[in-house]
């Protein structure tokens, strides 16, 4: 079976224009990449993505708050439209102008935020793809290195197993030889002489 080299794989083509979960919001990605395993590049890509997500949240919140404030000014305009008192009318004319200026400013702010918000999803997708690409490269390299190490360990186990078998057989042969030597010497020399040799042997082993 022909194995492709890592250099032959175009990871960017694999991830381009496909839908993936937002990695920094996915617990599985954080499980794969605790802080101590993140490379400098991955940390930078993660930061860029998180900044875009924060910006998206801020823009949505700004638009929501601006619309809420706009309703307050519109409500104030409507409630004071029918003022009959001339003095009050002049006061409310000024207030009306200010309210309209505020509303115009809010409309402009809402429009600018909405336009900026339209581009955010594409930027988030691109940043997410870049982070995913770096994550895949890291994981693929780590997986490849692990496979290589596993093969080396498996071979070591096989070699050690064979060596262990040889050592066990050799141990058995030595034990058998020693039993034969001891038994024959015991028969030839007798128990008294053997006891003397045993005591000498025991003391020499203890030294």
Steps between C-alpha positions, in 0.01 A plus 500: 500500500642837393507753784479868418763723649386783723649748255262372229186591696343840436326561832376845393303348211342251740360764738421778250135613477367222722289545811673421828411585859663810644804337657548734795137436601537122467596301811646220283755741352597623847542136607739447208679828567548589866716812538825308549458326162421809294774619267572872461317504164195321643485748790514793256226351277288429807541860617398637158187284492399590856547871426265472202241317710524771767467769234190328359347488847583866566352615168180305562477649847572854372224469239257366760578781746486767227157379386378499859625857552351608168158381616534717810568814292219420256261445789602835650439675166157347461393578857582871458371562150167653606624752756271810494694714748713747303784513753503125529475475124825694454670283760376183335599627156858515620459163666344361183797619295744338744301179497503495122876562500543212745282276283704590191821419686353171617380416149849564370651289779253216433569515126879495542483219756264300276731540200800391706299212644420369151869430435570337836364148423732464198795622707409256779475213251839586352664533844340172606632327186850633567489373859360166380778472242771552763321256733484231230869543416592466867275197560611325182866549588437385858304195378777414251770527770290292741458229235875495447565476875238225535674298229834541679349398835325200344830386347676551834236284671551224242878515536479509879254211502745287301786603726286422806428151367872443451578627852230274652641195318855594605383548861339157492817341358719663767263394779499142365879498476539630856259238634701226328831637636364529854340158492811323369730685743268410787511136404879502461603714800220425742277738696761621753746626240217647293376694806846657534501596133145636536600725789804626307284561193234686703759730660662579164160585347429738787821697447 
